[in-house]
Amino acid sequence: MSLRRVGILLSKEFRHGSKSFIFIIAIVMPLVLSFVLSMVFGTLFSEKPKLGVSDEGDSQITQMVIQSDSIIGREYDSADALRNAVEDGAVDMGIVLPADFDNLVIQGEMAEITAYVWGESLAKNRVVLGATVANMIRDVAGQEVPVEIATTTLGDAESIPWNNRLLPLIVLMAIVFGGIMVPATSLVDEKQKRTLSALAITPASLGEIFLSKGLVGVIVSTVMGVLILVLNQAFGAQTPLLIGMLVLGAVMASTFGIMLGVFAKDVTSLFATNKAIGILYYAPAFVYMFPDIPQWIGRIFPTYYVVQPVVEISQQGGTWSDVALEAFILIGLILIMIGIVGILARRTAQREALA
Amino acid sequence: MSWPIIRALVTKDLTLFFRNRFFAFISVLGIVAYVVVYFLMPASVDEELDIGLYAPVLPPIFEQLQGDGLSIETVDSVDTLKDGVTEGRFLSGVVLPEDIMEKLAAGDKVTVDVYFASDTPEELKDAVTNLIQELAYIQSGQILAVDISEEIIGPDMLGMQIPPRDRMIPFFAIFLILTETLGLSSLISEEIEGRTAQALLITPMTVNGLFLAKGITGVTLAFGQALLFIAITGGLNQQPLIILLTLLLGAILVTGIGFLLASAGKDLMSVMAWGLPAIIILAVPAFGVMFPGTVSDWVKVIPSYYLVDTVHLSANFGFSWGDIWQNLLILLGFDIAFVLLGIIVLRRKLT
């Protein structure tokens, strides 16, 4: 194994590979997905009921709805716009407040509200929104609350907000896509263009070729993982440990990418493989997203041992002792994969020699 | 146009597809993976707030409010209540004092103890607090001087909500169809790159025959996979004919788009480069079904909207021909437009 040759091959990969479609997608896609998932899905997956208001006057209720922490409040310009929003399911319920609503309520006179309810809204959301609106109206009317509520918290489990639940998925996408697809497509491309056979008759060994391609995947994948954590303000305090775990994850993804690249005979087969097993890469992140699913299911998937330490370190302030077990399992998986790649490299070399 | 030649070409493409054991296995595995994910997802929707209640004296309002979003279970001790909360059986545990009715009648303030599990989100704590306050207002006779006229928009799904996994059916089915855009375009691109398409055209095979053969192959693969998935997951339980026709029209649509992609790319990689953004755009309407209210009316300019919307409405709401004929007509229009456009552009590239 010549490090000089690996270096030359690596620089070639960066010079030519960086112009490829997959290379660009590996960089752009995690950034776009991070933005979309954080900004849009963070709200979508929220369990807060959504209430729309169309205010024909200047009611205090509108501001109370918008500023409420327990519901998602939105204001609409007209009753028609509100009705459309309810019809589309953008809000669970929409209320139309008449022009002099607050005065009527304060004076104790009967006020009228039109409420649109989305047919697919959950019963519990309807109850919560009904009670919340009623409480706000009573607040405006100046009615005194007849109860004092003393809240006690039991247990020590933590509520995980949706933005945090999505982080494993975003991190996995950053690490896995680049780590797998960059080396895999590069290898398949070389096979299809027969440049791999040409390279095999130079002093460069297949091991060196695989290593250089794998390193490109590791570098792209690690850089994207770090970038995504920084963008999501989730870098935590244990920077060297976190980067170490990201590198291990990137190594695993790239080794798997090399395996895929060796097995797939063309780009179509490679994409078909990803279509079929792609969901398995991200399965631990989906399990993490929904606490109702037994969490042990996540441990079945190898990528769990990438994402769990990252989440533990970045979100729960975990240290080496907290993630050591997962790290050792991950290293074990990587060694097994490297062993398989070694065997594949030997078999491919023999095949190329015969050819 | 010679039908035996077309049949031979279709048979050749399909045989090649299935003879490649790896490719065939992977395609089947894809469907299996989607089916497994479907069956792993919850089959029902929990519509109710489960509240545990310890009340030596039960105010009538708590009895009246049972159902329609609230499930109130009375327990015989505070300890049982706390256990229920920590075990997750109750979202919250409410302890009403013995003298609640007397105090409310006298206009005195009542203290209510409420227990939450530590991982209960703040919004749910606020929701329960608001709910208890409102019940107390009503029980104490403080009337809300507001007349609310309520209108349910759309079919009222109370008690029969669509489980998330059934919302995913159109998404998965459409995704299987859409990915065949890449399959077909790469199939054609391979023939162009390997110059076998040009070789075919010097045989009795005509350009129209070639398109028809490739089109039949594309439609068969896309339609077959989506049909298999939707049949296994029970998506054909309602309005099967409408769904079958919609999937077929969807398969024709992706075939037309596949022709366009094959003509746009100069090799397999560039076909993929054009194909992925196309698939992402075509998948947007499916997100609108999974997350209602996230996409506005502009989504209707995307042809796949009419495919997704029709499958969703028919499979999940049982909409009939009379309700969705416009969708089918528009989808057919898009089919004709894309297939013709694809053929014209690809013919220019071939000849």
Interface residues (C-beta under 8 A of the other chain):
Chain A: S20 F21 I22 I25 V40 F41 L44 S46 E47 K48 P49 K50 S68 D69 S70 I71 R83 A85 V86 E87 D88 G89 A90 V91 L104 V105 G108 E109 M110 A111 E112 I113 T114 A115 Y116 V117 W118 G119 E120 L122 A123 K124 N125 R126 V127 V128 G130 A131 T132 A134 N135 I137 R138 A141 Q143 V145 P146 V147 E148 I149 A150 T151 T152 T153 L154 G155 D156 A157 E158 S159 I160 P161 T185 D189 Q192 F263 A264 K265 D266 V267 T268 S269 F271 A272 T273 K275 A276 I277 I279 L280 D292 I293
Chain B: N20 F22 F23 I26 S27 L29 G30 A33 Y34 V37 L40 P42 V45 E47 E48 L49 D68 G69 L70 K82 V85 T86 L104 G107 K109 V110 T111 V112 D113 V114 Y115 F116 A117 S118 D119 T120 P121 E122 E123 L124 K125 D126 A127 T129 N130 L131 I132 Q133 E134 A136 Y137 Q139 S140 Q142 L144 A145 V146 D147 I148 S149 E150 E151 I152 I153 G154 P155 D156 M157 L158 G159 Q161 I162 T179 L182 G183 S186 L187 E190 L268 M269 S270 M272 A273 L276 F291 P292 G293 T294 S296
